[in-house]
């Protein structure tokens, strides 16, 4: 087994755990928010099915200052992102914890996979 395969297995395992948490977060938290008439249209634009789950996780995971900057974009970018203020009112501490675990597992595995691809391109692992 090569070094690259071993290094690739770690972020792939993290991504697999993130996929399971994605489903759990969608079933527990986002379903509740979709059924609530006050939050139904505040989950951001859904480009593909399930994208609103990622929007909600992002809104609950990023710092409030970052989300304020994103939502106050003068080019109208605020419709693409979930309304973090409203989501904080309608979620529990467990929902926010689940969102943060999912979001940062997903982001760290994606970053690690991209870095491994770049490193493999620059430096041959074999």
Secondary structure, DSSP 8 states (H G I E B T S, - for coil): --HHHHHHHHHHHHHHHHHHHHHHHIIIIIHHHHHSTTTTT-S---SSTTHHHHHHHHHHHS-HHHHHHHHT-TTSGGGGS--HHHHHHT--HHHHHHHHHHHHHHHHHHHHHHHHHHHHHHS---
